[in-house]
Amino acid sequence: MGVVEAKEPQKPLRLWPGVVIVLLQWVVRFGAGILSPDFIAYGVLAGIVGGAALIGWWLFFSRAGWYERLGVLVLMIAAMAATWPFLDVSISTGAMGFLFPMLVMPGLCLAFVLWALASRRMSVGLQRATLVAAIVLPCLGWTLIRTDGFTGSFDNHLAWRWTATPEQRLLAQGDEFFDSAPGKPVDSVRGEMTTPASALVTPVIPEDPAAASAGKPFDFARDEPATVELDWPGFRGHDRDGVVRGVRINTDWSASPPIQLWRRPIGPGWSSVAVHGDFLYTQEQRGDDEVVAAYRVSTGMPVWKHRDAARFWESNGGAGPRATPTFSGGRLYAFGATGILNALDAADGRVVWSRNVGADSHTKVPEWGFASSPLVFRDGVLGDLVIVAAAGKLVAYEAATGVPRWFGPDGGAGYSSPQLLTIDGVPQILLLDARGANSVAPADGARLWELTVTSSAVSAPIIQPALTQDGDVLVGDGQASGTYSIAVSQGAG
């Protein structure tokens, strides 16, 4: 009679590491934002790190059979891949395609650990059936969700997929926001007036204090911005440095809180505002139309809008234009996310000229849209120029006619705006691009100097260069890993 060796019984699953990993993952993922909005990014990272740690535990420390270990990994990957085509496009394309894994991982990890705890005494068949449910259901749940974009701290605006977006709710109200203004506002479409000039709203502009004593009203189109009480001509103010000069603000808001004067919903976009007199200008998206709009500073009432049949959308930032319009010399210069540059009459929105910067410069629409706010360079010898960045390439147009004047060197990717600086007595236009800093002459766009501060060809700087008090230049490297202070001086050539 032969001797039969008894099989050593399989050791029970080592579950406590998985439980600890998921607890830490969830505490950091959803607790970081409670401590501070600045910590939300760490919470998102904890979801990914926790998922990797959980997979590592299951593959190497769980004591499960290798069939089960590899089977779970394959099932997770297959479930996520099978779910992907049914996700809302905002989820499937968000964060350059990484949003779905970031969102699904905490729920997937929790469901899997709960399954491992609950299935220890189940039959093999029931174990496998419940395992499939524990992995597939957390993935399928995200087919019911959309995101309306990120905040700066990586927090997602999540909503049920079937609910109306803020833009859709605004569109459902029609154009009564503009129709409610006194009289009939201008609605210009690529230069075509849909309202007779006699029906235009008469702008109510505050008088020039210096001219008021002489009985002369302020001239909206011709007077210099410096004579206007309210004047913020565009992106980050007069010098694009975010500084308001000649104003003191009471910062004790507990004793003297700011008072809301009015509130008005507008379409989506990343545009800031330009202010001149009682006019506030911005850019927004309304359905399939990219809109440049004017509102009253005093009341918030709409005055006019210009619309182009253009729409830009990507998951991270949502729909709408990315740039801020610029007021100069009675005109408003607005650059849309798909590349349309408009020069509009600032009083009524009528089109003076329009160009497609992408076509002019042979530049494709960047991944996150054209984001450059127009810079108006005023020079008595050269004439006035409107300069925009087609990604990492500067393009200059004659302000009066829209005729292209020059094209700067191509710096690759970039979402910064041109910056006028005078360094060592030399006026120059700076742009941060994929390689670093690029300085060109306003007259012809010829490169004056360049500085390479990054080795990445796909970096996308979104910040502005600046001058320090001692004349050095501050530039970022496009990867948010450093700021450089550099000295620039004239030399031979």
ABEGO torsion letter per residue (X at the ends): XBBBBBBBBBBBBBAAAAAAAAAAAAAAAAAAAAABAAAAAAAAAAAAAAAAAAAAAAAAAAGBBAAAAAAAAAAAAAAAAAAAAABBAAAAABGGGAAAAAAAAAAAAAAAAAAAAAAAABBAAAAAAAAAAAAAAAAAAAAABBBAEBBAAGBBBBBBAABBBAAAAAAAAEAAAAAABBEBBBBBBGGBBABBAAABBBBBBBBBAAAAAAGBBBBAAABBAAABABBBAEBGEAAGAGBBBGBBBBABAAABBBBBABBBBBBBEABBBBBBEABBBBBBBBEABBBBBBBBAAAGBBABBBBBBBBBBBAAAEBEBABBBBBBGGBBBBBBAAGBBBBBBAAAGBBABBBBAAAAAGBBBBAAEBABBBBBBBBAAAEBBBBBBBEABBBBBBAAAGBBABBBBBAEBEABBBBBBBBGGBBBBBBBBAAEBBBBBAAAGBBABBBBABABAABBBABBBBBBAAGBBBBBAGAGAEBBBBBBBBBBX
